[in-house]
Amino acid sequence: MTVTNHQFRLAARPVGLPKREDWNYTEEPVREPGEGEMLVKVLYISLDPAMRGWMNDAKSYIPPVGIGEVMRAGGVGKVVSSKHPGFKAGDYVMGTFGVQEYALSNGKGVTQVDPRIAPLPVYLGTLGMPGLTAYFGLLDIGKPKAGETVVVSGAAGAVGTVVGQIAKLKGCRVVGIAGGPDKCRYIVEELGFDAAIDYKSEDVKKALRTHCPKGVDVYFDNVGGDILDAVLTQINLRARIIICGAISQYNATGPVKGPANYMSLLVHRASMTGMIVFDYADRYAEAAREMAGWLTAGKLKSREDIATGFQTFPETFLKLFKGENTGKLVLEVAKD
């Protein structure tokens, strides 16, 4: 029986917010894997802000998605047939499978996952790239010490929620910046943040002075723009700033807004460091083991915002830039 694979392929470089017309919805028959290959039925696709950057034809840490190529995305799925020595039919796997229903893979960058340890979507969030980003960015670059104040923007998102919880595990005071009362309530009441700042209704600079009376020692930045500038006015001597993302700037049609208050880095002898999780690939297993232990022990909570319907990909992806998701945004492609 012939199986059809549906895909979203990049059709055009977006200007501003992506629109459905920037992808082509295509289909093709699924072929059997060749020697050294496996065929994966994709069950869940990870939707991440970084995907917007991959659509631009610009120099970056990873080549852009080519016009006509399947849109790049992480995913988890189930091996349906295999001629690869390391994988067999029935295995659950995680990898960069793209925005499609089936993926042929040679196994590069693919790892097995165990749904008995955590539900499959968790492997795209807390036990996936966002969780690893939070872990290495905060601990290796931020180096938080007990008693210090850690601020994180995008605090109700996939990375921010994990950053704040790990900082609490390390004995820090944690202040999250998020949009809207529901998100602010969630990170304080459910995740244990010490305070939340609603950037949609509060003066961020003033609120930082209130909630960070001793200043900011570590700032984990996911949004850039005005919020980064506001935090720079409150940093302490030798503060550490992690530049993880700048979602406020990804769809800008003019020049990217850089930090106007960067001289604060000089005055406070602070550091601002960019981080890409791929640099830590040889340590992924180490981080995943520790975080899985925290999850099992109830010390770390994971929340997935799961949308359904493969054809809704373009509209669901935009939830990231409209602030409509809480936790990790995941698109369910098929039932197991």
C-alpha positions as CSV (number, residue, x, y, z in Angstrom):
1,M,0.0,0.0,0.0
2,T,1.4,3.4,-1.0
3,V,1.7,5.9,1.8
4,T,1.8,9.6,1.1
5,N,4.0,12.1,2.9
6,H,2.8,15.7,3.3
7,Q,5.4,18.4,3.8
8,F,5.8,22.1,4.2
9,R,8.6,23.4,2.0
10,L,10.0,26.9,2.1
11,A,8.6,28.9,-0.8
12,A,9.9,32.4,-0.1
13,R,12.0,34.4,2.4
14,P,9.5,36.1,4.8
15,V,9.4,39.8,5.2
16,G,8.2,40.5,8.8
17,L,5.9,37.9,10.2
18,P,5.8,34.7,8.1
19,K,2.6,33.9,6.3
20,R,1.2,30.7,4.9
21,E,2.3,31.7,1.3
22,D,5.9,31.6,2.5
23,W,5.6,27.7,2.4
24,N,4.3,25.3,-0.2
25,Y,2.2,22.4,1.1
26,T,3.4,19.4,-0.9
27,E,3.0,15.7,-1.0
28,E,5.0,12.8,-2.3
29,P,5.0,9.0,-1.9
30,V,7.0,7.5,0.9
31,R,9.8,5.3,-0.2
32,E,11.3,2.4,1.7
33,P,14.6,3.1,3.5
34,G,17.8,2.1,1.7
35,E,20.9,0.5,3.4
36,G,21.8,2.5,6.5
37,E,18.5,4.4,6.6
38,M,15.3,4.3,8.6
39,L,11.8,5.6,8.0
40,V,10.3,7.6,10.8
41,K,6.7,8.4,11.3
42,V,6.7,11.9,12.8
43,L,4.4,12.2,15.8
44,Y,5.2,15.6,17.2
45,I,7.0,18.6,15.7
46,S,8.9,21.2,17.8
47,L,8.0,24.8,17.1
48,D,10.8,27.2,18.1
49,P,11.5,30.9,17.6
50,A,14.9,30.0,16.1
51,M,13.0,28.6,13.1
52,R,12.3,32.1,12.0
53,G,16.0,32.9,11.8
54,W,16.6,29.8,9.7
55,M,14.2,31.2,7.0
56,N,16.5,34.2,6.4
57,D,19.2,34.1,3.8
58,A,21.8,35.5,6.2
59,K,25.1,34.3,7.8
60,S,24.3,32.5,11.0
61,Y,25.4,29.6,13.2
62,I,23.6,27.2,10.8
63,P,22.9,27.4,7.1
64,P,19.5,28.8,6.2
65,V,16.7,26.5,4.9
66,G,16.9,26.6,1.1
67,I,14.0,27.6,-1.1
68,G,12.2,24.4,-2.0
69,E,13.5,22.5,1.0
70,V,11.4,20.9,3.7
71,M,11.2,23.4,6.6
72,R,13.7,22.5,9.3
73,A,12.3,21.5,12.6
74,G,13.0,19.1,15.5
75,G,10.6,16.2,16.1
76,V,9.9,12.9,17.8
77,G,8.5,9.9,16.1
78,K,8.4,6.2,15.7
79,V,10.6,4.1,13.4
80,V,8.3,2.2,11.1
81,S,11.0,0.4,9.1
82,S,14.8,0.3,9.3
83,K,17.9,-0.9,7.5
84,H,20.0,1.0,10.0
85,P,22.1,-1.2,12.4
86,G,21.4,1.2,15.4
87,F,17.6,1.4,15.1
88,K,14.8,-1.0,14.7
89,A,11.1,-0.7,13.9
90,G,9.1,0.3,17.0
91,D,11.9,2.5,18.4
92,Y,10.9,6.0,19.5
93,V,13.4,8.6,18.3
94,M,14.2,12.3,18.4
95,G,15.9,14.3,15.6
96,T,15.7,17.1,13.1
97,F,13.0,15.5,10.9
98,G,11.5,18.6,9.4
99,V,7.9,19.7,9.0
100,Q,6.6,16.6,7.4
101,E,4.7,13.5,8.3
102,Y,7.4,10.9,7.4
103,A,11.2,11.3,7.4
104,L,14.0,9.2,6.0
105,S,17.1,9.4,8.1
106,N,20.6,8.0,8.1
107,G,20.6,8.2,11.9
108,K,22.9,11.3,12.1
109,G,21.8,13.4,15.1
110,V,19.0,10.9,16.0
111,T,18.7,9.6,19.5
112,Q,16.3,7.1,21.0
113,V,13.9,8.3,23.6
114,D,11.8,6.3,26.2
115,P,8.1,7.3,26.6
116,R,8.1,5.4,29.9
117,I,10.4,8.0,31.4
118,A,8.5,11.0,30.1
119,P,5.7,11.7,27.5
120,L,7.1,12.2,24.0
121,P,6.4,15.9,23.8
122,V,8.6,16.5,26.9
123,Y,11.6,15.4,24.7
124,L,11.0,18.4,22.6
125,G,10.9,20.7,25.6
126,T,12.4,20.2,29.0
127,L,14.4,17.1,27.9
128,G,15.0,18.5,24.4
129,M,16.8,21.5,22.9
130,P,15.0,24.2,25.0
131,G,15.8,22.4,28.3
132,L,19.4,21.8,27.2
133,T,19.6,25.5,26.2
134,A,18.4,26.6,29.6
135,Y,20.7,24.2,31.4
136,F,24.0,25.0,29.7
137,G,23.2,28.7,29.2
138,L,22.4,29.3,32.9
139,L,24.9,27.0,34.5
140,D,27.9,27.2,32.2
141,I,27.7,30.9,31.2
142,G,25.5,32.4,34.0
143,K,27.2,30.5,36.8
144,P,24.6,31.4,39.4
145,K,25.5,31.3,43.0
146,A,23.1,30.7,45.9
147,G,21.7,34.0,47.1
148,E,22.1,35.8,43.8
149,T,19.3,37.3,41.8
150,V,18.5,35.8,38.4
151,V,16.2,37.5,35.9
152,V,14.9,35.7,32.8
153,S,12.8,37.2,30.0
154,G,10.4,35.1,28.0
155,A,9.9,33.4,31.4
156,A,6.8,31.5,30.5
157,G,8.3,30.0,27.3
158,A,10.0,26.7,26.7
159,V,13.5,27.9,27.7
160,G,12.5,30.5,30.3
161,T,10.4,28.2,32.4
162,V,13.4,25.8,32.8
163,V,15.9,28.6,33.4
164,G,13.9,29.9,36.3
165,Q,13.3,26.5,37.9
166,I,17.0,25.5,37.7
167,A,18.0,28.9,39.2
168,K,15.6,28.1,42.1
169,L,17.2,24.7,42.5
170,K,20.6,26.5,42.8
171,G,19.3,28.7,45.6
172,C,18.8,31.9,43.7
173,R,16.1,34.6,43.8
174,V,14.3,34.4,40.5
175,V,12.3,37.1,38.7
176,G,10.6,36.3,35.5
177,I,9.5,38.8,32.8
178,A,6.4,37.5,30.8
179,G,3.4,38.9,29.0
180,G,0.0,38.9,30.6
181,P,-1.4,38.1,34.1
182,D,-2.0,34.4,33.4
183,K,1.6,33.8,32.5
184,C,2.9,35.8,35.4
185,R,0.6,33.9,37.8
186,Y,1.8,30.6,36.3
187,I,5.5,31.1,36.8
188,V,5.1,32.3,40.4
189,E,2.3,30.0,41.6
190,E,3.1,26.8,39.6
191,L,6.9,27.1,39.0
192,G,8.0,28.8,42.2
193,F,9.5,32.0,40.8
194,D,9.9,34.7,43.5
195,A,8.3,37.4,41.4
196,A,7.0,38.1,37.9
197,I,6.9,41.3,35.8
198,D,4.2,41.8,33.2
199,Y,5.9,43.7,30.4
200,K,2.5,44.3,28.8
201,S,1.1,46.3,31.7
202,E,4.1,47.4,33.9
203,D,7.1,49.7,33.6
204,V,9.8,47.0,33.4
205,K,12.6,49.2,34.7
206,K,10.6,50.4,37.7
207,A,9.4,46.8,38.4
208,L,13.0,45.6,38.3
209,R,14.0,48.1,41.0
210,T,11.1,46.8,43.1
211,H,11.6,43.1,42.7
212,C,15.5,43.2,42.5
213,P,16.4,45.5,45.4
214,K,19.9,44.1,45.4
215,G,20.3,44.4,41.6
216,V,20.6,41.7,39.0
217,D,23.5,39.2,39.0
218,V,22.5,37.0,36.1
219,Y,20.2,37.9,33.2
220,F,19.0,35.2,30.8
221,D,17.8,37.1,27.7
222,N,15.3,35.5,25.3
223,V,13.7,38.7,23.9
224,G,16.3,41.5,23.3
225,G,15.1,45.0,22.5
226,D,13.7,47.3,25.2
227,I,13.6,44.7,27.9
228,L,17.4,44.0,27.5
229,D,18.0,47.7,27.8
230,A,15.9,47.9,30.9
231,V,17.8,45.1,32.6
232,L,21.1,46.6,31.7
233,T,20.3,49.5,34.0
234,Q,19.9,47.2,37.0
235,I,23.0,44.9,36.7
236,N,25.5,44.4,39.5
237,L,29.2,44.3,39.5
238,R,30.5,41.4,37.4
239,A,26.9,40.4,36.3
240,R,26.6,37.7,33.7
241,I,24.2,38.2,30.8
242,I,23.3,35.3,28.5
243,I,22.1,36.2,25.0
244,C,20.0,33.2,24.0
245,G,17.5,34.8,21.7
246,A,15.8,38.1,20.7
247,I,12.3,37.2,19.7
248,S,11.2,40.8,19.8
249,Q,13.5,41.4,16.8
250,Y,13.0,38.4,14.6
251,N,10.3,39.8,12.5
252,A,11.6,43.3,12.3
253,T,11.6,44.8,8.8
254,G,14.1,47.6,9.7
255,P,17.4,47.5,11.5
256,V,17.7,45.2,14.6
257,K,17.5,47.3,17.8
258,G,20.8,46.8,19.7
259,P,21.4,47.6,23.4
260,A,21.5,51.3,24.0
261,N,22.7,50.8,27.6
262,Y,25.7,48.7,26.7
263,M,28.1,51.0,28.6
264,S,26.6,49.5,31.8
265,L,28.7,46.5,30.9
266,L,31.8,48.6,31.2
267,V,30.8,50.4,34.4
268,H,29.9,47.1,36.1
269,R,32.7,45.0,34.5
270,A,29.9,42.7,33.4
271,S,29.9,40.1,30.6
272,M,27.4,39.5,27.8
273,T,27.8,36.2,26.1
274,G,25.9,34.6,23.2
275,M,25.1,30.9,23.5
276,I,24.1,28.3,21.0
277,V,23.1,24.9,22.4
278,F,24.8,23.0,19.5
279,D,28.2,23.9,21.1
280,Y,27.4,21.5,23.9
281,A,26.5,18.5,21.8
282,D,29.1,16.3,23.5
283,R,27.4,17.0,26.9
284,Y,23.8,16.5,26.0
285,A,23.5,13.2,27.7
286,E,24.9,14.6,31.0
287,A,22.3,17.4,31.1
288,A,19.4,15.2,30.0
289,R,20.2,12.7,32.8
290,E,20.3,15.4,35.5
291,M,17.1,17.0,34.3
292,A,15.3,13.7,33.9
293,G,16.3,13.0,37.6
294,W,14.8,16.4,38.6
295,L,11.6,15.7,36.7
296,T,11.2,12.2,38.3
297,A,11.9,13.7,41.7
298,G,9.2,16.4,41.2
299,K,11.9,19.2,41.4
300,L,11.3,20.3,37.8
301,K,7.9,20.8,36.1
302,S,7.4,20.6,32.4
303,R,4.5,22.1,30.4
304,E,3.7,21.5,26.8
305,D,1.3,23.6,24.7
306,I,0.2,21.0,22.2
307,A,-1.7,22.1,19.0
308,T,-3.2,19.5,16.7
309,G,-3.5,19.3,12.9
310,F,-0.5,19.1,10.6
311,Q,-2.0,21.6,8.1
312,T,-2.2,24.3,10.8
313,F,1.6,24.6,10.9
314,P,1.9,28.1,9.5
315,E,-0.7,29.6,11.8
316,T,0.4,27.6,14.9
317,F,4.0,28.7,14.4
318,L,2.9,32.3,14.7
319,K,1.6,31.7,18.2
320,L,5.3,32.0,19.3
321,F,5.5,35.6,18.1
322,K,2.1,36.6,19.3
323,G,2.8,35.4,22.8
324,E,0.0,32.9,22.7
325,N,1.8,29.9,24.1
326,T,2.8,29.0,27.6
327,G,5.6,26.4,27.9
328,K,6.8,24.4,25.0
329,L,4.8,24.8,21.7
330,V,4.4,21.5,20.0
331,L,2.4,20.4,16.9
332,E,0.9,17.0,17.1
333,V,1.2,15.4,13.6
334,A,-0.2,11.9,14.3
335,K,-1.3,9.6,17.1
336,D,1.1,6.8,18.0
